[in-house]
Amino acid sequence: MSGSLPTKREVLWVLFGSLVFALAFTYPILEHFREYGAFHDWDLITSLTWVPYYTVMHFHQFPQWDAYRCGGLPLIGNPQSRIITPFFLLDLGFGPVVGTHLEVILHIAMAFMGAYLAARVLGVRPLASFAAAAAFGSTSWFYLHAAEGHQTFLSVAFMPWIAAFFWISVECESWAAAILAGMLVALTFLEGAVYTFVWTGLLVASLTIGFARVRLSFRPIIAGALIAVSSLGFVLIKLLPALEVVRRYPREPSGGEVNPLSLLPVFLFSRNQIMASRPEISSFGFWEYGAYLSIPFAVLAVIGLIGPRRRTLPWIWAGVVFLLFYMGDTGPYALWHLIRNYGGLSAMRLPARCLIGFVLSVSMLAAIGAELVCSKLKGGSWAVAVLLVVGLCDAWLVGPPNLVHIFDDTDVPQPWSSEFKQTSQPMSRFHMMPNLQSNIGVIPCYDFTLITTAVKGFEDKDYAGEQYLRGGSVSLTRWTPSALSYNVDAPAPGELVVNRNYDKWWRLTAGNGEVVSDGGLLAVKLPAGRQRLVLVYRNRRGLLGLGIAVMSFFTMVAIGWIEARHRRFQGNGRRSLVS
């Protein structure tokens, strides 16, 4: 069969079907759509959403500095922040609670739609492509991680899109498609997922080798390299500030972790995919391991193994790579060991999380298997349709019910504080949102690592206020997360100390003085006299990354325009993707 790009009518039907699928598989969220859930990491993910939301909507500032958590941190530089993504517009439009729920639903829809597209560009018919979409979108991996509060992980929904645009780049000889794939790779990191960024790199590398082998061509290698370079161009806007933050607040490396292949049937086929620990497996919750694959989808994938090598080999190779990564630290030459120790990612843990990459490979093989059944057997289309219905119903009973646990825990906001102050209460670490919504910063915050700080809470005996001037007086005239204004009166040279973490990108835009660190706190050395001071946070590395990202985007648009004009000039019309 010769494959081609979907028609407009097909695209509309897939859009509609993807939304229906996502709504059906996220029904527990719909039942609590406006409710705030604080189960496990949901407090963290909602606080990471609330801070930039409040900064934009209340202070009308671009969210560069998080003044509410950990004593103050760069906001874009936080590896888990999710600001530079189109989905942040949902938070601004609907608020952090409803916006976050919409993000879950739309990511599930994108996972379904992307897997369908990836199968279509392989050259299989719509029904067979639906098999890939159903298998990938219904795996319990999404619903377990979403229930735990691993919102950043949902960017794995872009993985099939990346594969599809990579294949289009190779088959249609489109460099713009490769750059677009690179942008999606970068978007996984921009949405706060360091792990997904690594997995997409593994996916691109695996498919590059697989496509180069079946085509006996260097073009896949060039396309893979272009994806890597373009992803770097788009990701620098966050990567440059993030490297500074991680160097200052490193995460401790974890020990060796091994996942035997004997546990794989449990992770993939056990219907006991619950939001609780499985002591016979690990002390971690099962959300770190589960990736349920319904048996009908697995049957189609096994059939797909005998499909044409041109279609199957790249995905077989990708599946093997993800299995090797899943096995963990099995020796000095293990893939997990090499990436952690030579890729600057020593703090990575839980290699079983990458099973979603293996499930994607199986999903593509399921589409190929469905194509074989449809084309080779009389009544094969009906057989495939029955398998898909059974598989979807089975998966619907396993994964989505976990989402109800999001609302097992909730918090009630505290009384509003008219002036911003910070608390050092240990219990606030896992109950950040009630404090933030009350205009109280949380010093012992829960984040990507344990962040130590010299910042004091208002309960501490040596608390001297959110600002104080040694040898003089100071009054706060304006407080915002990224800009502070003061009137100071220093009879002699002195030092203004601000009760927040020092960062080298704080600058004086009004007044005379020198911005310094006072034992880790933000401070300004002042001459004698009265004056008005304005402190502003501006991370120039982020601005440099923004400039590179803008250039990368316009380069992609320009290349796409040139390619479109070239095709129109040649009169090629619509190209076949697989012959």
TIFIBA-522526 format. One line per field, with one value per residue (C-alpha): residue number from 1; x, y, z. Coordinates in Angstrom, 2 decimals, decimal comma, padded with zeros to 5 digits. Layout:
<sites>
k: NUM/... .
u: X/... .
v: Y/... .
w: Z/... .
</sites>
This chain:
<sites>
k: 1/2/3/4/5/6/7/8/9/10/11/12/13/14/15/16/17/18/19/20/21/22/23/24/25/26/27/28/29/30/31/32/33/34/35/36/37/38/39/40/41/42/43/44/45/46/47/48/49/50/51/52/53/54/55/56/57/58/59/60/61/62/63/64/65/66/67/68/69/70/71/72/73/74/75/76/77/78/79/80/81/82/83/84/85/86/87/88/89/90/91/92/93/94/95/96/97/98/99/100/101/102/103/104/105/106/107/108/109/110/111/112/113/114/115/116/117/118/119/120/121/122/123/124/125/126/127/128/129/130/131/132/133/134/135/136/137/138/139/140/141/142/143/144/145/146/147/148/149/150/151/152/153/154/155/156/157/158/159/160/161/162/163/164/165/166/167/168/169/170/171/172/173/174/175/176/177/178/179/180/181/182/183/184/185/186/187/188/189/190/191/192/193/194/195/196/197/198/199/200/201/202/203/204/205/206/207/208/209/210/211/212/213/214/215/216/217/218/219/220/221/222/223/224/225/226/227/228/229/230/231/232/233/234/235/236/237/238/239/240/241/242/243/244/245/246/247/248/249/250/251/252/253/254/255/256/257/258/259/260/261/262/263/264/265/266/267/268/269/270/271/272/273/274/275/276/277/278/279/280/281/282/283/284/285/286/287/288/289/290/291/292/293/294/295/296/297/298/299/300/301/302/303/304/305/306/307/308/309/310/311/312/313/314/315/316/317/318/319/320/321/322/323/324/325/326/327/328/329/330/331/332/333/334/335/336/337/338/339/340/341/342/343/344/345/346/347/348/349/350/351/352/353/354/355/356/357/358/359/360/361/362/363/364/365/366/367/368/369/370/371/372/373/374/375/376/377/378/379/380/381/382/383/384/385/386/387/388/389/390/391/392/393/394/395/396/397/398/399/400/401/402/403/404/405/406/407/408/409/410/411/412/413/414/415/416/417/418/419/420/421/422/423/424/425/426/427/428/429/430/431/432/433/434/435/436/437/438/439/440/441/442/443/444/445/446/447/448/449/450/451/452/453/454/455/456/457/458/459/460/461/462/463/464/465/466/467/468/469/470/471/472/473/474/475/476/477/478/479/480/481/482/483/484/485/486/487/488/489/490/491/492/493/494/495/496/497/498/499/500/501/502/503/504/505/506/507/508/509/510/511/512/513/514/515/516/517/518/519/520/521/522/523/524/525/526/527/528/529/530/531/532/533/534/535/536/537/538/539/540/541/542/543/544/545/546/547/548/549/550/551/552/553/554/555/556/557/558/559/560/561/562/563/564/565/566/567/568/569/570/571/572/573/574/575/576/577/578/579 .
u: 000,00/001,17/000,85/-000,02/-000,64/-004,13/-006,84/-008,51/-011,65/-009,61/-007,77/-011,07/-012,35/-009,09/-009,27/-012,81/-011,99/-008,92/-010,94/-013,68/-011,04/-009,31/-012,58/-013,64/-010,28/-010,07/-013,63/-012,50/-011,01/-014,20/-016,17/-013,96/-013,10/-012,96/-011,69/-008,14/-006,41/-003,34/-002,52/001,27/003,07/-000,05/000,78/004,16/002,84/000,01/002,37/004,73/001,72/000,26/003,42/003,83/000,04/-000,18/002,92/001,37/-002,24/-001,66/001,68/001,60/005,19/006,82/007,49/011,28/011,66/009,81/009,69/007,26/009,17/012,54/013,52/013,45/014,56/014,88/011,55/012,52/015,71/013,81/014,09/010,47/008,90/006,32/006,13/007,49/004,85/001,57/-000,25/000,63/-002,03/-004,60/-003,44/-003,67/-007,11/-008,73/-006,61/-004,04/-006,57/-008,82/-005,87/-003,85/-006,79/-007,18/-003,48/-003,92/-006,88/-005,20/-001,95/-003,90/-005,63/-002,26/-000,82/-003,73/-003,55/000,23/000,31/-002,37/-000,30/002,91/001,17/-000,39/002,95/004,21/001,71/-001,02/-004,75/-006,84/-008,25/-004,76/-003,52/-006,29/-004,70/-001,50/-003,46/-005,56/-002,62/-000,44/-003,13/-004,74/-001,65/-001,88/001,46/-000,29/-002,94/-000,66/001,79/-001,00/-002,61/000,71/001,20/003,92/002,40/005,73/005,97/002,87/005,04/005,76/002,60/004,95/007,04/004,88/004,68/008,48/008,67/006,09/007,87/011,19/009,72/008,18/011,54/013,21/010,52/009,41/012,92/011,75/014,29/011,53/009,86/013,12/013,38/009,75/010,58/013,49/011,16/008,92/011,95/012,83/009,22/009,47/012,17/010,39/007,43/009,68/010,54/014,27/013,50/011,28/013,96/016,34/013,78/013,04/016,78/016,88/013,90/015,47/018,80/017,11/014,96/017,93/019,85/016,77/015,81/019,42/019,60/016,40/017,02/020,77/021,02/022,71/019,62/018,14/021,44/021,41/017,76/018,55/021,48/019,26/016,68/019,40/020,79/017,38/016,22/019,26/018,37/014,86/015,75/018,49/015,93/015,45/018,55/021,00/019,27/018,57/022,24/022,99/020,28/021,34/024,99/023,96/021,46/022,65/020,60/022,35/023,03/021,01/022,35/022,34/018,90/018,17/014,86/014,95/013,10/011,14/009,15/008,23/005,03/003,88/004,49/002,88/000,11/-000,86/-004,34/-003,49/-002,20/-002,96/-001,74/000,05/003,35/003,85/006,25/007,10/008,49/009,78/009,29/008,32/004,72/003,59/003,10/006,85/006,56/003,10/002,50/-000,48/-000,83/-004,09/-003,68/-005,48/-002,95/-000,07/-001,46/-001,53/002,04/003,25/001,62/003,28/006,73/006,39/005,55/007,80/011,27/011,04/008,26/009,10/012,88/013,16/010,49/011,90/015,26/013,68/011,86/015,10/016,86/014,13/014,19/017,94/017,42/014,61/016,89/018,97/022,46/023,25/026,95/029,59/028,42/024,69/022,89/021,50/024,98/026,57/023,95/023,97/027,72/028,80/025,75/025,84/022,64/023,88/020,81/018,42/016,60/013,89/014,77/011,44/009,78/011,06/008,67/006,45/009,01/008,75/004,94/005,18/007,26/004,76/001,93/003,52/004,01/000,35/-000,62/001,54/-000,01/-003,51/-002,61/-001,50/-004,71/-006,86/-005,03/-004,40/-007,50/-011,06/-013,04/-009,78/-011,08/-013,92/-011,49/-009,26/-012,24/-013,35/-009,84/-009,65/-013,01/-012,09/-008,65/-010,02/-012,70/-010,12/-007,64/-010,40/-011,08/-007,39/-005,73/-008,27/-009,76/-006,44/-007,15/-009,72/-006,86/-005,84/-008,63/-007,90/-006,15/-006,91/-005,88/-007,77/-006,07/-004,95/-005,97/-004,61/-001,42/-001,50/002,30/004,43/006,31/007,89/007,38/009,91/007,37/008,55/005,02/004,64/007,03/004,17/001,43/002,79/-000,37/-002,36/000,56/001,19/-002,46/-002,27/000,72/003,15/006,36/007,44/011,12/011,35/009,87/009,48/011,26/013,64/016,22/016,68/017,38/019,26/018,93/019,80/016,35/014,47/010,81/008,68/008,45/012,23/013,76/016,40/013,90/014,57/011,92/011,78/014,27/016,47/019,27/022,28/023,11/019,98/016,32/014,49/010,88/009,40/007,52/006,69/006,92/006,66/008,33/010,89/011,19/011,57/011,53/012,82/013,42/016,61/018,22/021,83/023,64/026,84/027,79/025,72/024,13/020,53/019,68/016,67/015,30/015,52/018,19/020,94/021,28/023,84/021,15/019,62/020,45/020,00/018,03/017,67/019,88/023,54/025,04/026,50/024,45/026,24/025,62/025,36/025,79/023,57/021,02/020,41/022,07/023,10/026,14/025,11/026,89/025,73/022,61/018,96/017,91/015,38/016,48/014,94/016,12/015,11/015,76/016,76/018,39/020,39/021,17/017,48/017,25/020,15/018,34/015,14/016,98/018,39/014,94/013,35/016,02/015,47/011,72/012,07/014,67/012,15/009,45/011,78/012,93/009,33/008,31/011,19/010,36/006,67/007,51/009,89/007,22/004,61/007,08/007,79/004,08/004,66/001,32/000,85/003,74/003,60/005,31/005,93/006,15 .
v: 000,00/003,51/005,94/009,62/012,61/012,68/014,65/017,68/015,67/012,96/015,55/016,95/013,49/012,69/015,99/015,20/011,59/012,61/015,01/012,43/009,87/012,29/013,30/009,67/008,66/011,63/011,45/011,62/015,05/016,21/015,22/017,52/020,04/023,16/021,46/021,87/018,56/018,35/014,65/014,02/016,11/018,03/020,64/021,12/021,26/023,64/025,95/026,01/027,07/029,53/031,62/032,64/032,94/035,36/037,24/037,92/038,52/040,52/042,26/042,36/041,18/038,50/035,72/035,67/035,29/033,04/035,05/032,69/029,43/028,33/031,85/032,98/031,23/032,01/030,98/030,13/028,51/026,08/022,79/021,93/025,30/025,31/028,90/028,84/026,56/027,24/025,43/028,28/030,29/027,90/028,78/032,49/032,13/029,73/029,94/027,43/024,80/024,54/025,32/022,44/020,05/021,19/020,53/016,90/016,44/018,10/016,19/012,91/014,10/015,01/011,61/009,89/012,20/012,03/008,24/008,21/010,59/008,62/005,45/007,19/008,44/004,87/004,09/002,18/002,78/004,86/001,87/000,47/003,92/004,00/000,91/002,88/005,81/003,58/001,56/004,59/006,90/004,30/002,97/003,44/005,28/008,60/008,23/006,96/009,85/012,39/011,15/011,43/015,03/014,35/016,94/017,63/014,02/014,42/016,05/012,49/013,16/014,89/011,75/010,30/013,75/013,94/010,51/011,51/014,72/012,89/010,33/013,13/014,89/011,77/010,61/014,04/015,53/018,38/020,04/022,21/019,06/018,09/021,55/021,28/017,92/019,63/022,31/019,61/017,92/021,26/021,73/018,62/020,38/023,74/021,99/021,01/017,43/016,69/012,98/013,33/015,43/012,49/009,97/011,99/012,10/008,30/008,06/010,29/008,47/005,07/006,02/007,65/004,37/002,36/004,58/004,78/000,98/000,34/003,16/002,61/006,39/009,19/011,39/010,03/010,76/014,33/014,73/013,37/015,77/018,68/017,72/017,75/021,13/022,79/021,43/023,08/026,35/026,30/024,98/027,49/030,03/027,80/025,62/028,48/029,76/026,19/025,23/028,09/026,99/023,34/024,27/026,32/023,80/020,38/017,25/014,41/011,39/008,29/004,78/002,03/000,80/-002,44/-003,63/-007,29/-008,28/-010,76/-007,81/-006,48/-008,58/-007,13/-003,54/-004,01/-006,55/-006,58/-005,07/-004,16/-000,72/001,15/004,39/002,62/000,95/-002,65/-003,95/-007,01/-004,68/-001,47/001,02/003,58/003,86/001,79/005,02/004,86/001,48/000,91/001,14/-001,12/-002,52/-004,27/-007,79/-007,08/-004,33/-006,64/-009,33/-006,86/-005,80/-009,41/-009,78/-006,52/-008,02/-009,92/-006,75/-005,11/-004,37/-000,82/-000,15/-002,43/-002,30/001,31/000,66/-002,70/-001,03/001,81/-000,70/-002,55/000,69/001,64/-001,84/-001,56/001,81/000,40/-002,35/000,28/-000,02/-003,59/-002,94/-000,40/-000,54/-000,39/002,36/003,78/003,90/005,53/008,28/009,09/009,15/010,62/012,71/014,94/013,34/011,57/012,69/010,74/007,89/005,29/004,03/002,16/005,50/005,20/002,32/004,84/004,84/001,08/001,34/003,83/001,32/-001,44/000,88/001,47/-002,26/-002,75/-000,43/-002,43/-005,65/-004,24/-003,29/-006,86/-008,32/-005,88/-006,51/-010,26/-011,72/-011,75/-009,80/-008,58/-005,03/-006,33/-008,42/-005,41/-003,26/-005,83/-006,05/-002,26/-001,98/-004,74/-003,22/000,27/-000,93/-002,97/-000,09/002,33/000,15/000,04/003,45/006,31/005,33/006,33/009,99/010,18/010,09/013,62/014,83/012,54/015,45/019,15/022,30/025,33/028,74/030,60/034,19/036,77/038,60/042,26/042,31/039,59/037,53/034,09/031,06/028,48/025,99/022,48/021,25/023,97/021,98/019,74/022,34/025,24/026,36/027,48/029,72/031,11/032,02/033,89/035,99/033,96/032,56/029,01/028,65/024,83/024,21/020,95/021,11/019,26/019,13/020,13/023,86/025,32/029,03/031,73/033,29/033,61/033,00/035,50/032,94/032,82/034,66/036,37/037,50/041,19/041,72/041,22/044,07/045,97/048,53/048,21/051,66/053,40/053,09/051,68/051,69/049,53/051,55/048,81/045,02/042,70/039,33/040,71/044,38/046,05/049,76/051,31/054,66/054,47/056,82/055,92/058,43/056,52/053,93/050,84/047,76/047,06/043,36/041,79/038,57/036,55/034,53/036,36/035,93/037,66/038,90/041,33/044,88/048,41/050,43/053,46/054,71/054,33/051,19/047,77/044,59/041,89/038,65/038,85/035,25/034,13/036,92/039,70/042,91/046,36/048,24/051,89/055,23/057,68/059,70/059,46/057,95/055,82/052,34/050,06/046,44/044,51/040,91/040,46/037,24/038,09/034,46/033,83/036,80/035,38/032,05/033,85/035,54/032,22/030,59/033,38/033,00/029,23/029,72/032,13/029,84/026,99/029,21/030,41/026,90/025,69/028,56/027,85/024,15/024,86/027,20/024,62/021,90/024,15/025,08/021,43/020,58/017,51/017,74/015,51/013,19/009,53/008,84/005,13/003,26 .
w: 000,00/-000,74/002,15/001,92/004,12/005,68/003,86/005,47/006,18/007,84/009,92/011,19/012,10/013,91/015,83/016,90/017,76/019,76/021,91/022,47/023,46/025,84/027,50/027,91/029,42/031,81/033,17/036,87/036,17/034,45/037,54/039,67/036,97/039,17/042,30/043,58/044,18/046,41/046,17/046,37/043,70/042,70/045,33/043,66/040,11/040,98/042,86/039,87/037,80/040,30/040,73/037,06/036,68/039,61/038,46/035,06/036,10/039,31/038,77/034,94/034,76/032,67/035,22/035,63/039,41/041,84/045,06/046,78/046,97/048,39/049,40/045,78/042,60/038,90/037,43/033,86/035,14/037,35/035,39/036,22/035,33/032,52/031,31/027,76/026,34/024,52/027,33/029,74/027,91/029,35/032,86/032,10/030,56/033,02/036,15/037,45/038,58/035,52/033,23/034,63/034,21/030,61/030,04/031,10/028,75/025,77/026,23/026,15/022,97/021,44/022,34/020,57/017,56/017,26/017,29/014,58/012,42/013,00/011,80/008,80/007,52/007,80/005,06/006,90/006,46/008,91/010,81/011,38/012,42/014,98/016,53/017,21/018,63/020,87/022,20/022,93/024,28/026,54/028,30/032,06/032,04/031,32/033,98/036,71/036,28/035,91/039,12/040,98/039,83/037,24/034,92/033,26/032,06/029,89/027,24/026,06/024,01/021,55/020,94/018,13/016,53/016,55/014,91/012,30/011,31/011,23/008,81/006,71/006,63/005,27/002,83/001,56/001,66/003,90/006,15/007,63/008,99/010,73/012,30/013,45/015,04/016,79/018,11/019,59/021,18/022,79/023,90/026,09/028,12/028,02/029,65/032,54/031,62/031,68/031,48/028,41/026,74/027,19/025,93/022,81/022,17/022,44/020,08/017,43/017,67/017,41/014,44/012,73/012,84/011,83/008,89/007,68/007,71/005,75/003,26/002,93/002,84/004,73/004,59/007,86/009,58/008,27/009,32/012,79/013,14/012,04/014,67/017,32/016,25/015,91/019,27/020,84/019,12/020,58/024,03/024,95/026,15/029,19/029,14/029,73/032,90/034,05/033,92/036,30/038,72/038,67/039,26/042,26/043,59/042,37/042,82/044,59/042,35/043,14/043,45/040,86/039,82/037,98/036,51/035,45/032,32/034,43/035,86/032,43/032,15/035,48/034,39/030,97/031,51/035,19/035,55/039,14/038,13/041,34/042,93/045,77/046,45/045,41/048,11/046,06/043,37/044,94/047,75/045,12/044,02/041,06/039,09/038,46/036,71/035,27/031,51/030,93/027,42/026,66/025,25/021,92/021,16/022,08/019,73/016,85/017,66/017,53/014,11/013,08/013,66/010,36/008,45/005,83/007,18/005,85/008,32/011,24/011,62/012,88/015,51/016,54/017,03/019,03/021,23/021,94/022,87/025,34/026,84/027,37/029,03/031,19/032,55/034,32/035,76/034,74/034,16/033,10/029,48/030,22/028,31/031,55/033,08/030,03/029,73/033,43/033,82/030,48/029,64/032,72/034,05/037,17/039,14/036,92/038,60/038,01/034,51/034,31/033,59/030,01/029,31/027,56/024,73/024,48/024,45/021,57/019,60/020,34/019,28/015,89/015,44/016,38/013,54/011,14/012,43/011,98/008,41/007,72/009,12/007,13/003,86/004,09/005,75/004,52/007,08/008,57/009,05/011,22/013,23/013,84/014,79/017,38/018,83/019,13/020,87/023,34/023,93/024,54/026,94/028,83/029,06/030,11/033,14/034,17/033,75/034,03/037,44/039,01/038,20/040,97/043,50/042,47/044,74/047,69/049,38/049,36/051,26/052,52/051,99/055,08/055,96/053,53/054,55/053,53/053,28/051,72/054,28/054,38/056,59/057,71/059,08/058,04/057,22/054,61/052,38/051,21/051,59/049,57/047,78/050,87/051,84/048,37/047,90/051,22/050,10/052,19/050,74/051,62/052,52/053,06/049,62/047,74/044,38/042,05/044,84/048,48/048,34/051,30/051,98/054,51/054,18/057,49/058,23/060,12/062,98/063,47/066,42/064,29/061,66/060,94/058,28/054,54/054,20/056,64/056,41/058,65/059,98/058,71/057,82/054,80/053,68/050,98/048,35/045,84/045,98/042,99/042,35/039,89/040,94/044,34/045,19/048,42/050,05/052,09/054,58/055,39/057,70/056,88/054,24/054,94/053,46/052,53/053,00/051,29/052,76/049,56/047,78/045,96/042,21/040,00/037,59/040,10/038,97/040,29/037,76/040,04/042,86/043,72/045,17/044,44/044,39/046,42/048,28/052,06/053,18/050,31/050,71/048,21/049,42/048,20/049,51/049,80/050,17/052,83/052,05/051,14/047,87/046,03/044,99/042,39/042,17/039,03/038,01/034,36/033,27/030,17/029,41/029,03/026,66/024,64/024,42/023,38/020,53/019,30/019,57/017,53/014,85/014,82/014,36/011,45/009,89/010,00/008,48/005,74/004,83/004,79/002,51/000,12/000,03/-000,60/-003,49/-004,92/-004,83/-006,42/-009,12/-009,84/-009,74/-007,61/-005,83/-002,85/-002,18/-001,27/002,03/001,72/-001,54 .
</sites>
